Amino acid sequence: MHSLLNPDLLTLAAMMLLTGAVGGVIAGLLGVGGGIVIVPVLDLVLAALDVDSAVRMHVAVATSLATIVPTAISSSRAHHAKGAVDRDQLRRWGAAIFLGAIAGVLLASRVSGDMLSAVFGVVALIVAIRMLLPLEGKHIADAVPGGPAGQAIPFGIGGISSMMGIGGGTLSVPVMTLFNVPIHRAVGTAALFGLLISVPATAAFVVTGWNVEDLPPGSLGYVNLIGFAIIAPVSYLTAPWGERLRKDWTIWSLRATY
């Protein structure tokens, strides 16, 4: 068992503190979910700590998913209290997203860290391009499709999200709005989807990484408990700093323009 004063543990804790701070500030600055920021930052931190590249991305993804759990619980409760959760959509997609999340972890545990990085990079690029396109208020259908095709969509959302270490909102919100789901209901429902992704995916990463070697200290399977304990609260506390920077930058830009 590692001593609490072990230099490796202290260094890991310090770097996780840095990860949470950087992830929170960037998430607040750009207005994006924490997972899509925390995963690449955590991957860089683990590389600086000389964690084996074969497991580094797996640990980053799994730990990010673990940090999403408390946030998803709080967010889903808040949206449910406001009546912003589409229960019909939850019933239609919930099981498929849950199963997709588990399938994504099983696939992730069998591919290399480079492959996980490639999946993350490609999907993040697609999300970024989508954010740049003028798609507000536009949809491709008047309702979410049913049948096997309708179930393939949430299954894919769950699978890709668990392989990327992100919650449900990054993918499910734009997809639901394309099928004419009002944005406030899409966001509220996505909070519960985040819970249906993060909980089973975190548990599955613990199981699939149980006997894996060369993991950083303080790991339970692929989930690093030190990172979980530090990143979630620190990113929560520092996100408002990023939001403040974004507002200050907007004000400065307006003044410079006029």
C-alpha positions in Angstrom: 0.0 0.0 0.0 1.3 3.5 -0.9 2.0 5.8 2.0 0.1 9.1 1.9 3.5 10.9 2.0 4.8 8.9 -1.0 6.4 11.4 -3.4 4.7 9.7 -6.3 1.3 10.1 -4.7 2.0 13.8 -3.8 3.1 14.5 -7.3 0.1 12.8 -8.8 -2.3 14.7 -6.4 -0.6 18.0 -7.4 -1.0 17.2 -11.1 -4.6 16.2 -10.7 -5.2 19.5 -8.9 -3.7 21.2 -12.0 -5.9 19.2 -14.3 -9.0 20.2 -12.4 -8.1 23.8 -12.4 -7.2 23.9 -16.1 -10.2 21.8 -17.1 -12.6 24.0 -15.1 -11.2 27.3 -16.5 -11.2 26.1 -20.1 -14.7 24.6 -19.7 -16.0 27.9 -18.3 -14.2 29.9 -20.9 -15.4 27.9 -23.9 -18.8 27.0 -22.5 -18.3 23.2 -23.1 -18.7 20.1 -20.9 -15.8 19.3 -18.6 -15.1 15.8 -20.0 -14.1 17.1 -23.4 -11.5 19.3 -21.8 -10.4 17.1 -18.9 -9.6 14.0 -21.0 -6.8 15.7 -23.1 -5.5 17.6 -20.2 -5.4 14.5 -18.0 -3.7 12.6 -20.8 -0.9 15.2 -21.0 -0.5 15.2 -17.2 -0.3 11.4 -17.1 2.3 11.6 -19.9 4.4 14.0 -17.8 4.2 11.5 -14.9 5.6 8.8 -17.3 2.5 6.7 -17.1 2.7 3.9 -19.8 1.1 5.1 -23.1 -0.7 1.7 -23.4 -3.0 2.6 -20.5 -2.7 6.4 -20.3 -5.7 7.3 -22.4 -7.8 4.6 -20.8 -7.1 6.1 -17.3 -7.9 9.6 -18.6 -11.2 8.5 -20.1 -12.2 6.4 -17.1 -11.3 9.0 -14.5 -13.1 11.7 -16.5 -16.3 9.6 -16.5 -16.0 9.1 -12.7 -15.8 12.9 -12.2 -19.0 13.3 -14.3 -21.1 11.1 -12.0 -21.6 13.7 -9.1 -22.1 16.5 -11.6 -24.7 14.5 -13.6 -26.6 13.6 -10.4 -26.8 17.3 -9.4 -27.6 18.5 -12.9 -30.3 15.9 -13.5 -32.0 16.7 -10.2 -32.1 20.4 -11.0 -33.5 19.9 -14.5 -36.1 17.4 -13.2 -37.2 19.9 -10.6 -37.7 22.5 -13.4 -39.8 20.0 -15.4 -37.2 20.1 -18.2 -36.8 16.3 -18.6 -38.6 14.7 -21.5 -39.8 11.5 -19.9 -41.0 10.0 -23.2 -37.5 10.6 -24.8 -35.9 9.1 -21.7 -38.0 6.0 -22.0 -37.2 5.7 -25.7 -33.5 6.2 -25.5 -32.5 5.4 -21.9 -31.9 1.6 -22.2 -30.0 2.0 -25.5 -27.8 4.7 -24.1 -27.1 2.6 -21.0 -26.2 -0.5 -23.0 -24.2 1.6 -25.5 -22.1 3.0 -22.7 -21.2 -0.5 -21.5 -20.5 -1.7 -25.0 -18.2 1.4 -25.6 -16.1 0.5 -22.5 -15.8 -3.2 -23.6 -14.6 -2.0 -27.0 -12.3 0.6 -25.4 -10.6 -2.0 -23.2 -9.7 -4.0 -26.3 -8.2 -1.2 -28.4 -4.9 0.7 -28.0 -4.5 4.1 -26.4 -3.7 5.6 -29.8 -7.0 4.3 -31.1 -8.9 5.9 -28.2 -7.0 9.2 -28.9 -8.0 9.0 -32.5 -11.7 8.4 -31.6 -11.6 11.4 -29.2 -9.9 13.6 -31.8 -12.2 12.8 -34.7 -15.4 13.2 -32.7 -14.2 16.4 -31.0 -13.4 17.9 -34.4 -16.9 17.0 -35.7 -18.4 18.6 -32.6 -16.3 21.7 -33.1 -17.3 22.0 -36.8 -20.9 21.6 -35.8 -20.7 24.4 -33.3 -19.3 26.7 -36.1 -22.1 25.9 -38.5 -25.3 28.1 -38.5 -27.6 25.3 -37.4 -29.7 27.1 -34.8 -33.4 26.3 -35.1 -32.8 23.8 -38.0 -33.9 20.1 -37.9 -33.8 17.2 -40.2 -37.1 15.6 -39.1 -40.2 16.5 -37.1 -39.8 13.7 -34.6 -37.2 11.2 -33.3 -37.3 8.0 -35.4 -38.5 4.8 -33.9 -37.7 1.2 -34.6 -34.1 -0.3 -34.9 -32.7 2.9 -36.5 -34.1 4.9 -33.7 -32.4 2.7 -31.1 -29.1 2.7 -33.0 -28.7 6.5 -32.5 -28.8 6.5 -28.7 -26.7 3.2 -28.6 -24.1 5.0 -30.7 -24.3 8.1 -28.4 -23.7 6.0 -25.3 -20.9 4.0 -26.9 -19.0 7.0 -28.3 -19.4 9.0 -25.1 -18.0 6.3 -22.9 -15.0 5.9 -25.3 -14.4 9.6 -25.1 -14.9 10.1 -21.4 -17.7 12.7 -21.8 -21.3 13.0 -20.6 -24.4 12.8 -22.7 -24.9 16.4 -23.5 -22.0 16.9 -26.0 -23.6 14.4 -28.5 -27.2 13.9 -27.4 -28.2 17.6 -27.3 -27.3 18.4 -30.9 -28.8 15.1 -32.1 -32.1 15.7 -30.3 -32.4 19.2 -31.6 -31.9 18.0 -35.1 -35.0 15.8 -34.5 -37.1 18.9 -33.4 -36.7 18.4 -29.6 -36.8 21.8 -28.0 -33.4 22.9 -26.7 -34.4 23.3 -23.1 -35.9 19.8 -23.0 -32.9 18.4 -24.9 -30.5 19.8 -22.3 -32.6 18.7 -19.3 -33.0 15.1 -20.7 -29.2 15.0 -21.6 -28.4 15.5 -18.0 -30.0 12.2 -17.1 -28.4 10.6 -20.2 -25.1 11.7 -18.7 -25.9 9.7 -15.6 -26.9 6.7 -17.7 -23.5 6.9 -19.4 -21.1 7.8 -16.6 -22.3 5.3 -13.9 -22.2 2.1 -15.9 -19.1 3.2 -17.9 -17.2 4.0 -14.7 -18.1 0.6 -13.2 -17.2 -1.1 -16.4 -13.8 0.6 -16.6 -13.1 -0.5 -13.0 -13.8 -4.1 -14.0 -12.0 -4.2 -17.3 -8.9 -2.5 -15.8 -8.8 -4.6 -12.6 -5.7 -6.7 -13.4 -4.0 -4.3 -15.8 -0.4 -3.4 -14.9 1.5 -0.1 -15.0 -1.5 2.0 -13.8 -0.8 5.1 -11.8 -1.0 4.9 -7.9 -4.4 5.2 -6.4 -6.2 3.5 -9.3 -9.2 1.2 -9.0 -9.1 -0.5 -12.4 -8.7 2.2 -14.9 -10.3 4.8 -12.6 -7.8 6.9 -10.7 -9.4 7.6 -7.3 -7.0 10.5 -6.6 -8.0 12.2 -9.8 -11.7 11.5 -9.0 -11.4 13.0 -5.5 -9.6 16.1 -6.7 -10.7 17.0 -10.3 -14.4 17.1 -9.8 -14.5 19.7 -6.9 -11.6 21.8 -8.3 -13.1 22.0 -11.8 -16.4 23.0 -10.3 -14.8 25.8 -8.3 -12.7 27.1 -11.2 -15.3 27.0 -14.0 -16.7 30.4 -12.9 -13.2 31.8 -13.4 -13.3 30.8 -17.1 -16.8 32.3 -17.4 -15.6 35.5 -15.9 -12.7 35.6 -18.4 -15.1 35.0 -21.2 -17.3 37.9 -20.1 -14.2 40.2 -19.6 -12.9 39.2 -23.1 -16.3 39.9 -24.7 -16.4 43.4 -23.0 -12.8 44.1 -24.1 -13.6 43.0 -27.6 -16.6 45.3 -27.8 -14.7 48.2 -26.5 -11.9 47.6 -29.0 -14.4 47.4 -31.8 -16.1 50.6 -31.0 
